[in-house]
Amino acid sequence: MRPLFVPVMAFASLLLAGCASAPNDPTQTFQTKKTPAEYADCVIPKLQGSALNPTVSQTQRSYRIVVPSKVAADNVLEAYKAPNGGKVFLYERHLLASNFMPSSFERAAQECL
């Protein structure tokens, strides 16, 4: 029992480290010429096409798109009104193995800029 305990605990701590290392700062920040509404109109169908289930909320100056995650914190896109279009903040929590290629969430965010 003891020899199995150490590898299991090491693996569990690696998974938790990926979740716990999620800062409150955006993962990426983008500038777009689109308004927040135009950006949301572009990115929401792309997320739905990738089998992600976005939830959208809006204010007068911004849109917030949340995609729930089963293993990490929710992924969030926030699009704010800026002088020349909009500013987009991407909050994505990566697991350790998924840092090598952009996720479908990140690709959708970049395609709509």
N, C-alpha and C positions, 0 to 999 in steps of 0.2 A: 504494500500500500504506500509506503513512504517513497520509493523510487518514482512512482507516478505523480506524487503530490508536487514535487519541485517543478517539473515541466508544465504541469497544468497551471500552477500559480504564476510561472514566468509568462506563459501565454496570456493569461487573464490580465496581468499587469500591463502588458503591451497593448492590449485592446483598450484598457481604461486610460492609458497614457494618450492614445490617439483622441479619445473623447475629452479628456481633461485638458488637453493642450489647446483647446479651441478658445482663442482670445475673443474679446469683444470688439476688436478692431476688424475692419473689413478684410477679407482675404484678397480682394482686388477692387480697384476703383476705376471706372471708365467714364469717359466724356462722350456724349452723343449730341447730334444736332436735332434729334427727335425730342418732342415733349414727353413728359412722363406717361401721358395717356397713349401716345403713338407707340412708345416703347412697350408698354404693357400689352397693347393690342397685337404687337408682333410676337412677343415672347410667350404669352400664355398658350396659344395654339401649339407652339413648338414643344413646350413642356408637356402638354396633354398628349401630343403625338409620340413622345418618348415614354409614355405610360406613367408619367409623374402626375400627381394629383394636386395642382396648385390651389391655394386659397388666396384670394385677392382682397385687399382693403385699400381704401383711398381717402385722401384728404384733399383740400384745395390745392396743395403744392406737391403732393407726392403719391406714389403707389407703392404698396408693400406686397410682395408675392412670396408666400411661404410654401415650401414643399416639405412635407413631413418625411422623416427618416426613421427607419426601424432600428438602426444601430448607433446612431450618433444624434447630435443636436439637429434640429430642423435647419434646412438650407433656406436662406432668405435673399431676395433681391429687393433693393429699395431704389426707386427712381425718383429723384427730386428735381424740381424746376430750377434751372440755372439761366443766367443771362443769354446764352447762345444755345439753348436747347435744354439738355438735362444732364444730370450727373447720376451715375448708377453705382451702387455699392453692392458687392457680392459677398455674402457670408456663407461659406461652404466649409463643412467639417469633413476632412478626409480621413479615411482609415489609412493605416500605414502602407498597405499594399497598393492603394489607388492613387498615389501621388504622381505616377509616371505619365499618365495621359489625362487630358481634360475630360471631365465627366460630361454626360449629356446635359446636365444642369448648366455647367460652365459654357459648353458649346452653344446652347440656346441663348445664353446671355450675350455672348460675343457676336453671334450671327445677326442680332437685332440692333447692333450699334449703328 
